[in-house]
Amino acid sequence: MEFVFCRVNWDRTAPPFHMPGAVRWFDLHVGPEPGHPFGRRGAAIAGAWRQLGNRGDAGMLLLDGDVAIDPLDLAAMGDAIPQTPRMVLVGPVRLWPASTMRPDWVWGHWKAGPGPSQEMVTRPDRFGFGFTYLPRALIERAIKAGLEEWTFPNVDMKMADAARAGRIRARVVEGCHPKHLHY
């Protein structure tokens, strides 16, 4: 099953990335712009989909530039996509206080309600883009809902809102253990 794989590289600060094998991935550069000090992440994702997505592509796999994966994480995600290509697939990422300003780490995915916590949920309502697969239907729904205008820090949560509005479910990928490097 084919999909687009993009690493979102904020202001060219992501560490070098190499994945062995025939994995084809693209570095998606997002940086500050006049009027958009945190860049236009939504526009970058929408533009990447329009340029790189083919009719046969099931969706887009996003890797944030401050998240590290290994070949086993990629294999777990690669195995999960053909099994449930119409679901959001989340690689569970612990977010650290340096990034969240919270007193302790929290998961980058959670159930709607009080917000991020240390409770592991396998069917989240909310998710960040740390290492996350977005199905075609969700990307196209988000583009129609204004993805190109979405900016940091709201892109991830607006995508989760679009998934819920479209009744597109999410699940955590077992055997996938990406690492958030901003701690």
Secondary structure, 3 states (H helix, E strand, C coil): CCCEEEEEEECCCCCCCCCCCCCCCEEEEECCECCECCCCHHHHHHHHHHHHCCCCCCEEEEEECCEECCHHHHHHHHHHHHHCCCCEEECCCEECHHHHCCCCCEECEECCCCCCCCCCCCCCCEECCCEEEEEHHHHHHHHHCCHHHCCCCCHHHHHHHHHHHCCCCEEECCCCCCEECCC
